[in-house]
Amino acid sequence: MSDNANVPRFVCDRCRIPVTGFLVRVPLPAPTLSRVPPLELDLAARADARRPLPRMPRGAYAHELRYDRDLLRDIAILGPDAEYPLPPLGFKIHPDEASALVTHTHRDDWACCLGCCGPSGHNGPNLACPACGTEVATLEADCYTQNEVTLSPAAVALSFLDD
């Protein structure tokens, strides 16, 4: 019997290959904030230093399948003309847990992979299954977003099998 008998991993819903390792479910942590980098860093290092620390711990996942009332209230206060897209809903994981996934764009202009310090994730899924190419997740890693990967509930499945 495997040590992972009660711990799931996520698989691509289309081809069923694993897209993460085995992960333990935890409550969704509070959002993290951007950091102000030291001025003595070069431009690339400053961009990396501004990115928030990952929201999720390694080896864990949490689900966010509906929006928090406070977030929706804050967006409503900004007004209908505010350019503040809602974050993707789904299973949240640490960015390192998605190392098997490949960067992918569903448009020719790579808009879904752009941001000032990293991909913002505001233009749709940007990570795909390495085997079949199905878009399965969205990486948010810009200075004004959460540093996390959101697996799409429509594109992945939980698997407790060890094969």
C-alpha positions in Angstrom: 0.0 0.0 0.0 1.3 3.4 -0.9 2.0 6.1 1.6 -0.1 8.5 -0.5 -3.3 6.4 -0.3 -5.3 9.3 1.3 -3.4 12.2 -0.4 -4.5 13.2 -3.9 -2.7 14.7 -6.8 -4.2 16.6 -9.8 -4.3 15.0 -13.2 -5.3 16.5 -16.6 -8.9 15.7 -17.1 -8.4 15.1 -20.8 -5.4 12.7 -20.9 -5.2 11.7 -17.1 -1.4 12.3 -16.7 -0.4 13.8 -13.3 0.1 17.6 -13.4 1.2 17.9 -9.8 2.7 15.7 -7.1 0.6 14.5 -4.1 -0.8 17.5 -2.2 -2.5 17.9 1.2 -5.7 20.0 1.4 -5.4 23.1 3.6 -7.6 26.1 4.3 -7.1 29.0 1.9 -4.4 31.3 3.3 -5.0 35.1 3.4 -3.8 37.0 0.4 -0.2 38.2 0.4 1.0 41.7 -0.3 3.6 43.0 -2.7 7.0 43.9 -1.3 9.1 47.1 -1.9 12.5 46.0 -3.2 15.8 47.8 -2.3 16.9 50.4 -4.8 20.4 48.9 -5.1 19.1 45.9 -7.0 19.3 45.7 -10.8 16.0 45.9 -12.8 15.5 42.1 -13.1 16.3 41.5 -9.4 13.9 44.4 -8.5 11.1 42.8 -10.5 11.6 39.5 -8.8 11.9 41.1 -5.4 8.5 43.0 -5.9 6.6 39.8 -6.5 4.7 38.7 -3.3 5.8 35.6 -1.5 3.8 32.6 -2.6 0.3 32.4 -1.0 0.2 28.6 -0.8 2.8 26.5 1.1 4.6 23.8 -0.9 2.9 20.4 -0.8 -0.6 21.8 -0.3 -3.7 22.9 -2.2 -6.7 24.9 -1.3 -9.9 25.6 -3.2 -11.4 29.0 -3.9 -14.6 28.2 -5.8 -16.4 31.4 -5.1 -15.4 35.0 -4.5 -15.0 36.5 -1.1 -17.8 39.1 -0.3 -15.2 41.7 0.8 -13.3 41.4 -2.5 -16.6 41.8 -4.5 -17.5 44.8 -2.3 -14.1 46.5 -2.8 -14.4 46.0 -6.6 -17.9 47.5 -6.5 -16.5 50.5 -4.7 -14.0 51.1 -7.5 -16.9 51.4 -10.0 -17.8 49.7 -13.3 -15.0 51.5 -15.2 -12.2 50.2 -12.9 -9.8 47.9 -14.7 -9.6 45.3 -11.9 -10.2 41.8 -13.2 -11.3 39.1 -10.8 -8.8 36.5 -9.9 -9.4 33.0 -11.3 -11.4 30.5 -9.3 -10.2 27.0 -8.7 -7.6 25.0 -6.8 -4.8 27.1 -5.5 -1.3 25.7 -5.4 2.3 26.9 -4.9 4.0 27.9 -8.2 6.7 25.2 -7.7 4.0 22.5 -7.6 3.1 23.3 -11.2 6.6 22.6 -12.6 5.3 19.9 -14.9 3.1 22.3 -16.7 4.3 24.3 -19.8 3.7 27.9 -20.6 1.0 28.2 -23.1 -1.0 30.9 -24.9 -4.4 30.6 -26.5 -3.8 33.7 -28.5 -1.1 34.6 -31.0 -0.2 37.8 -29.0 0.9 36.1 -25.7 -1.4 38.5 -23.8 -2.2 35.8 -21.3 1.4 35.6 -20.3 2.2 39.3 -19.8 2.7 41.5 -16.8 5.3 44.0 -15.7 7.1 41.7 -13.2 5.7 38.3 -14.3 2.5 36.9 -15.8 -0.6 38.6 -14.4 -3.0 35.8 -15.2 -5.8 38.3 -16.0 -6.2 37.2 -19.6 -7.0 33.6 -19.0 -5.1 30.3 -18.6 -1.4 30.4 -19.4 -0.2 26.9 -18.3 -1.0 23.7 -20.2 -0.7 20.0 -19.8 2.7 18.9 -21.2 1.2 15.7 -22.8 -2.0 16.9 -24.6 -1.7 20.8 -24.5 -5.0 21.4 -22.7 -5.0 24.7 -20.8 -5.3 23.6 -17.2 -4.1 26.4 -15.0 -3.4 30.1 -14.6 -0.1 31.4 -13.1 -0.3 34.8 -11.4 3.1 36.1 -10.5 3.1 39.8 -11.1 3.8 42.4 -8.5 0.2 43.4 -8.0 -1.3 39.8 -8.1 -1.1 36.8 -5.8 1.9 34.6 -6.4 0.1 31.4 -7.1 -1.1 28.9 -9.6 -4.9 28.3 -10.0 -5.8 24.9 -11.5 -9.1 25.1 -13.4 -11.8 22.8 -12.0 -13.0 22.1 -15.5 -9.6 21.0 -16.7 -8.2 18.9 -13.8 -9.4 16.0 -11.6 -8.3 14.8 -8.2 -6.7 11.4 -8.3 -5.9 9.2 -5.4 -4.2 6.5 -7.6 -0.4 6.0 -7.4 0.2 4.9 -11.0 
